[in-house]
Amino acid sequence: MTPFDRPIERTSGRRGRPSRKVVLNLIVIAIMVLWLVPTFGLLFNSFRPAVDVSGSGWWTSLVPPWNFNLDNYRHVLSQNDIGEAFVNSLFITIPSTIIPVAVAAFAAYAFSWMSFRGRDLLFVVIVGLLVIPLQTTFIPLLRLLGPQGIELLGPGVGSFVAIWFAHAGYGLPFAIYLLRNYMGGLPREVFESAAIDGASHVTAFFRLAVPMSVPAIASLAIFQFLFVWNDLLVALIFIGATNAPNLPLTVAVANLSNSLGGEWQFLMAAAFLSMILPLAVFFALQRYFVRGITGGAVKG
Amino acid sequence: MDDRLVTALIVVVGVPATVVGYILLTEALLRAVPTRLQSTIRPWLWLLPALLLLGVFLVFPTLTTIGLSFQDKLSRNFVGLANYEYFFSTGSTLAALRNNVIWLVLLTVFTVGGGLLFATLFDRVRFESAAKSVIFLPLAISFVGAGVIWRFMFAYRPPNEPQTGTLNAVVTGLGFEPITWLQGSPLNTVLLIAVAAWIWTGFAMVILSAALKGISPELLEAARVDGANELQVFRRITFPLLLPTVAVVSTTMIITALKAFDIVYVMTNGSFDTQVIANQMYAELFRFNQPGRGSAVAVILLLLIVPVMIVNIRRFRAQEAIR
């Protein structure tokens, strides 16, 4: 099974000279190379010594004599608390993914299979919340959660609790939208016959809705995971750029990026370390990832 | 560290358990209520956790921000529209607004145009899924990571030194002088948008490609049998059928462009005339300690997005009507 939709053999019956086919293939390959070059540049450079990086372009490292080593990674992992930041990122991301998925599942079920006054209007309002720029929420939330308020933010564990629930709140409109789209599309007969057999909503939720919605739940979880892992803005606001022990990877790398003008080689190693987990998640689960977005946006 | 591990465990196990426990508890309590009332109350109990989170983290702060935007920097005195006047009478903030308009137009054109082109081209080759994975890949990378990657593309060295930046190596290889990519306006804004397009084109491509595959092959074949060439088939049949999907993707990209922050923050931090609204707001808040002005910037951003939101809701309602 390929990660994306199976290519449909539509070109087979078409007239077309072989030379045109070759040109088309070459164009596609050129686009792929173009898209990969920036990332490969960083990858190769991150394994080169500082002198080489500042003295010549990454492409010169491709010809022998090869001069690659792991020193940049070793240095970054020992000196710049990047290892700590990696753990912090995990510590932020996992709860920030679980909370909205759990909360959204119940809300999506209520929107799909319970009828109540104002249901459609409320759902439309929640979808409308999708477009609120996160920036509009920061000052009031800082006042509420910061030193002037309930003092949750700061060097302790509290700022993590704040960021978990903030990410959960920010992620909910999309989560409810995606899950409601999927759950609402499940066959009505299944839920009707369950109700006739006397099953409660709780039973229908756990025995029918959740197991049948696994693809949507999986894609939502991947989305939220990538979003939170890659987030810089929310972390800057709730954790702060200078809150050393609590920094996630994105903030740590951004700090390196702003401060180390002349020490690029460490920045590159750090940046690549920050990409390892999302890339692994992406390659392992891209089937769900793609199905999730296309399922929500394109019907049929 | 141990402290955190314990907290993490409590959250990972505790939150789902709490939510489930909450639902079971409400069900137990509902049994005491007359049957007819049960089905009225139950949906609201199931929605309550979501509504609480949305209320605390989105609705309440947005409303408060609107209020703050009419107050001074200490958030004590009402100053009317002074913060808005400041925004619309200061050169640097107006430049940010202008740059966001450039972002909006170019990012949408680049991503939707590129996505459409790639989806159409890739549809005709055998290694389609590999090609799509490559274009989609940058979406898994953080904007911070992308910023670092592209600093290498744009790096500049004086003409007589060996170039380390990929683009300048190409430029000097062709016999031209190296260019300071990120320092000349408006080229630098266009290049920052190109980085954003590098990230988001894969998103547009995947959605457009799914819609493309939904078009019946017989329809296209019929047009070809009738003598239409490939360009005509695309213009007269494929593109009109893709139009609703193009609208969806464009909406998403417009919102993305208006909210653009990370790439600018990491790559130029708004210097050399590349400022955008979101970064301006961050600067007002945390560098200049101006919550009133920062809130006004946020409200302006919100107002820019409202029309997009209305279009979105209309479309969503139409789609629901078909269901």
Interface residues (C-beta under 8 A of the other chain):
Chain A: T2 P3 F4 D5 P7 I8 R10 T11 G13 R14 L24 N25 I27 V28 I31 M32 W35 L36 V37 P38 T39 G41 L42 N45 V53 S54 G55 S56 G57 W58 W59 V87 F91 I94 P95 I98 I99 P100 A102 V103 A104 F106 A107 Y109 A110 F111 M114 S115 F116 R119 D120 L122 V124 I126 V127 G128 L129 L130 V131 I132 P133 L134 Q135 T136 T137 F138 I139 P140 L141 L144 V157 F160 V161 W164 F165 A166 A168 G169 Y170 L172 P173 I176 G184 S200 H201 V202 F205 L226 W229 N230 D231 L232 L233 L236 L249 T250 V253 A254 S257 N258 W264 L267 M268 A271 F272 S274 M275 P278 L279 V281 F282 Q286 V290 I293 T294 A297 V298 K299 G300
Chain B: M1 D3 R4 T7 A8 V11 V12 V15 P16 V19 V20 I23 L24 E27 S39 T40 R42 P43 W44 W46 L47 P49 A50 L51 L53 L54 V56 F57 L58 V59 F60 P61 T62 T64 T65 L68 F118 L121 F122 D123 R124 V125 R126 F127 E128 S129 A130 A131 K132 S133 V134 I135 F136 L137 P138 L139 A140 I141 S142 F143 V144 G145 G147 V148 I149 W150 R151 F152 M153 P162 Q163 T164 G165 T166 A169 W198 F203 V206 I207 S209 A210 A211 K213 G214 P217 E221 R224 T245 V248 V249 I255 L258 K259 F261 D262 Y265 V266 N269 A278 M281 Y282 L285 P291 G294 S295 V297 A298 V299 L301 L302 I305 V308 M309 N312 I313 F316 R317 Q319 E320 I322 R323
